[in-house]
Amino acid sequence: MTQTNIQLGKNKVTENFIETIKNHFKKHKNVKIDVLKSAGREKEMIKVYRDQVLEKLGKNYTAKIIGFTIFVKKWRKAKR
């Protein structure tokens, strides 16, 4: 499995950030999003960022939070 890393900073989840994630998924199966201090490192904020990313990407994606990192995976079929 191939994986790539991107960072979530002070601009938080924007349309450009989502486009960057989509571009990474063209070549990779997993994307690791590192949440920087400037974005806010409270556990609740990381959950909000995860929900925003999944909402904008669509149903073919799932995410898991470990520490200050969000792991996003793309599936072939949509998850229910």
Secondary structure, DSSP 8 states (H G I E B T S, - for coil): --EEEEEE-TT-S-HHHHHHHHHHHTT-SEEEEEE-GGG---HHHHHHHHHHHHHHH-TTEEEEEETTEEEEEE-SS---
